[in-house]
């Protein structure tokens, strides 16, 4: 599956636009990670526990977006973006979205 943040794929022609494709996941903080993050917050610097959690969330959201695109018949995703939002205290959604297209 070709994915790009641009609105076209160089050297390829868009034969058909499928429409919006998306994938999301909601992740909550883990008490063990919260304790370690609290210690890191006191000392300053990167909170690696949360960096890893958000990286995993992005990977899962992309995987689900690709599954959505494939199920709709797309072979590429253009204009790909991420969005995040807090859905409740200590839980965030990561959304991956773009436009599914069929490239020649």
C-alpha positions as CSV (number, residue, x, y, z in Angstrom):
1,X,0.0,0.0,0.0
2,X,1.4,3.4,-1.0
3,X,0.9,6.1,1.6
4,X,1.8,9.7,1.2
5,X,1.0,13.0,2.9
6,X,1.0,14.7,-0.5
7,X,-2.1,14.8,-2.7
8,X,-0.5,12.9,-5.5
9,X,2.0,10.1,-6.2
10,X,4.7,11.2,-8.6
11,X,4.8,9.1,-11.8
12,X,1.3,7.6,-11.1
13,X,-2.1,8.6,-12.3
14,X,-5.1,8.4,-10.0
15,X,-7.7,6.3,-11.8
16,X,-10.4,6.6,-9.1
17,X,-11.0,8.3,-5.8
18,X,-12.5,6.0,-3.2
19,X,-12.9,8.6,-0.4
20,X,-12.0,9.0,3.2
21,X,-10.3,6.0,4.8
22,X,-9.5,5.9,8.5
23,X,-8.2,3.9,11.4
24,X,-8.1,4.7,15.1
25,X,-7.2,3.4,18.5
26,X,-7.8,4.6,22.1
27,X,-5.0,4.1,24.6
28,X,-5.1,4.7,28.3
29,X,-2.3,5.3,30.7
30,X,-1.0,2.4,32.6
31,X,-0.4,2.8,36.4
32,X,3.2,1.4,36.2
33,X,4.0,3.7,33.3
34,X,2.4,6.6,35.2
35,X,4.7,6.0,38.2
36,X,7.8,5.9,36.0
37,X,6.6,9.0,34.0
38,X,6.1,10.8,37.3
39,X,9.7,10.2,38.3
40,X,10.9,11.4,34.8
41,X,8.7,14.5,35.1
42,X,10.5,15.5,38.3
43,X,13.9,15.2,36.6
44,X,12.9,16.6,33.2
45,X,13.5,15.2,29.8
46,X,11.6,12.8,27.5
47,X,9.0,10.5,29.0
48,X,9.9,7.4,27.0
49,X,7.1,5.3,28.4
50,X,4.5,7.7,26.8
51,X,6.6,8.1,23.6
52,X,6.5,4.3,23.1
53,X,2.8,4.1,23.9
54,X,2.0,6.8,21.4
55,X,4.2,5.3,18.7
56,X,2.4,2.0,19.2
57,X,-0.9,3.8,18.9
58,X,0.1,5.5,15.7
59,X,1.2,2.1,14.2
60,X,-2.1,0.5,15.2
61,X,-4.1,3.4,13.7
62,X,-2.2,3.2,10.4
63,X,-2.7,-0.6,10.3
64,X,-6.5,-0.1,10.7
65,X,-6.5,2.7,8.1
66,X,-4.8,0.5,5.6
67,X,-7.3,-2.3,6.3
68,X,-10.2,0.2,5.7
69,X,-8.6,1.4,2.5
70,X,-8.0,-2.2,1.2
71,X,-11.6,-3.2,2.1
72,X,-12.9,-0.3,0.0
73,X,-10.7,-1.3,-3.0
74,X,-8.0,1.4,-2.7
75,X,-4.4,0.6,-3.5
76,X,-3.0,3.9,-2.2
77,X,-3.7,6.5,0.4
78,X,-3.0,10.2,-0.3
79,X,-3.2,13.2,2.0
80,X,-2.5,11.0,5.0
81,X,-2.7,12.7,8.4
82,X,-2.8,12.0,12.1
83,X,-5.1,13.6,14.7
84,X,-5.2,13.0,18.5
85,X,-7.8,13.9,21.0
86,X,-8.5,13.2,24.7
87,X,-11.6,11.1,25.0
88,X,-11.6,11.0,28.8
89,X,-9.1,11.7,31.6
90,X,-6.0,9.6,31.0
91,X,-7.1,8.2,27.6
92,X,-6.4,9.5,24.2
93,X,-7.5,8.6,20.7
94,X,-5.1,8.5,17.8
95,X,-6.7,8.8,14.4
96,X,-5.0,8.1,11.0
97,X,-6.9,9.3,8.0
98,X,-6.5,10.1,4.3
99,X,-8.0,9.7,0.9
100,X,-8.1,6.2,-0.5
101,X,-7.4,6.1,-4.3
102,X,-6.8,3.6,-7.0
103,X,-3.6,4.3,-8.9
104,X,-3.0,3.1,-12.4
